[in-house]
Amino acid sequence: MMAVALAFAFVVVVVALLDKPMEPTVATKPAAQPKLEPLVRSYPPQQPQEKAKAPPEPKPHREPQPGPEPAPQPEPQPEPQREVLPTPDSDWPLPTQEEVKAASEPRYYNLPPGAIMGLTIPSIGIYNAPVFDSDGQWALTYGVGHVPQTSLPWSRTPQRNVFIVGHRIGWPGTGSYLVFYHLNKLTNGDKVVLKDREGKAYRYRVSEVLKVEPDEVWVMGEVVGRDMVTLQTCTPIPTYEKRLIVRADRV
């Protein structure tokens, strides 16, 4: 009985000890709670930059295609000369009386290859003088010259001015010697005929005779409403300081 009583007492003491609250041995500071950042993203300030340009798109590569060769460009036509041809030459000898008499008789010409038409002026005895489409010296040696920048009798234009130049004297022995020597004798109403290589004739009547300075190229221009031929040579003999102009209108 004594042993049971002792065991019971021991149990009572243990239970009492367990019910007494235990005091902490060391006072501890509560741990700091982490600070929460707001749920908003923050970026560093950006410096202004120029907008980048997109690179140009590469052009598709194409192989060169064969094509027709470019047409040749026409050569520029020269402007009318400031001094209207023909230009006198002081070294040319004056004609003798016999040569002037011969030039006063009817003169008949053969139309050579290269001439585009023949010139006939019955009142001064010229028949079928060769007209070359050039105002170069060679044309004025073998006949008379048509200034290429001017009209032709068959030009498809509203008005025409067929401008023909020839020597008053020329060089002895050439085809144009004294061809326009008597051009100053033409008067209003005299007949002028141009005939092409096919034989078609273009007839005119003299309407004007005038003298101009060598640089008055306006006489080469067309006149509204007129279809005419203009003949020009040097005057007076022997100074040749002016130009004799004879105009004839188409009939």
Rosetta blueprint (number, residue, H / E / L):
1 M L
2 M H
3 A H
4 V H
5 A H
6 L H
7 A H
8 F H
9 A H
10 F H
11 V H
12 V H
13 V H
14 V H
15 V H
16 A H
17 L H
18 L H
19 D H
20 K L
21 P L
22 M L
23 E L
24 P L
25 T L
26 V L
27 A L
28 T L
29 K L
30 P L
31 A L
32 A L
33 Q L
34 P L
35 K L
36 L L
37 E L
38 P L
39 L L
40 V L
41 R L
42 S L
43 Y L
44 P L
45 P L
46 Q L
47 Q L
48 P L
49 Q L
50 E L
51 K L
52 A L
53 K L
54 A L
55 P L
56 P L
57 E L
58 P L
59 K L
60 P L
61 H L
62 R L
63 E L
64 P L
65 Q L
66 P L
67 G L
68 P L
69 E L
70 P L
71 A L
72 P L
73 Q L
74 P L
75 E L
76 P L
77 Q L
78 P L
79 E L
80 P L
81 Q L
82 R L
83 E L
84 V L
85 L L
86 P L
87 T L
88 P L
89 D L
90 S L
91 D L
92 W L
93 P L
94 L L
95 P L
96 T L
97 Q H
98 E H
99 E H
100 V H
101 K H
102 A H
103 A H
104 S H
105 E L
106 P L
107 R E
108 Y E
109 Y L
110 N L
111 L L
112 P L
113 P L
114 G L
115 A E
116 I E
117 M E
118 G E
119 L E
120 T E
121 I E
122 P H
123 S H
124 I H
125 G L
126 I E
127 Y E
128 N E
129 A E
130 P E
131 V E
132 F E
133 D L
134 S L
135 D L
136 G L
137 Q H
138 W H
139 A H
140 L H
141 T H
142 Y H
143 G L
144 V E
145 G E
146 H E
147 V L
148 P L
149 Q L
150 T L
151 S L
152 L L
153 P L
154 W L
155 S L
156 R L
157 T L
158 P L
159 Q L
160 R E
161 N E
162 V E
163 F E
164 I E
165 V E
166 G L
167 H L
168 R L
169 I L
170 G L
171 W L
172 P L
173 G L
174 T L
175 G L
176 S L
177 Y L
178 L L
179 V L
180 F L
181 Y L
182 H L
183 L H
184 N H
185 K H
186 L L
187 T L
188 N L
189 G L
190 D L
191 K E
192 V E
193 V E
194 L E
195 K E
196 D E
197 R L
198 E L
199 G L
200 K L
201 A E
202 Y E
203 R E
204 Y E
205 R E
206 V E
207 S E
208 E E
209 V E
210 L E
211 K E
212 V E
213 E L
214 P L
215 D L
216 E L
217 V H
218 W H
219 V H
220 M H
221 G L
222 E L
223 V L
224 V L
225 G L
226 R L
227 D E
228 M E
229 V E
230 T E
231 L E
232 Q E
233 T E
234 C E
235 T E
236 P L
237 I L
238 P L
239 T L
240 Y L
241 E L
242 K E
243 R E
244 L E
245 I E
246 V E
247 R E
248 A E
249 D E
250 R E
251 V L
